[in-house]
Amino acid sequence: MGSQHADPALTVRPPAEVKDRADAVLKERGLPMRGFVVACLAALADDPDAFLAHLAKHWPAEKPRGRPRATDRAADRPAAAGAG
């Protein structure tokens, strides 16, 4: 059975330091994190060029997703004793 929620979930794991700083800024202003994320998504949908231009200097570097491929893991392991 699928989810009974009307809206799809969005799971994000920002760096703890960034989240803590953002939380503090929002709390000072009496604003919830969820509302902020929804507002950002709405702003992006309404005016993507302006919104993305403002975020450009804050954009995080791409992180590899998932597990490394077996060939990559093998290259990282030291050679077996007596090999070669």
Beta strands, then each sheet from edge to edge (+ up, - down):
end
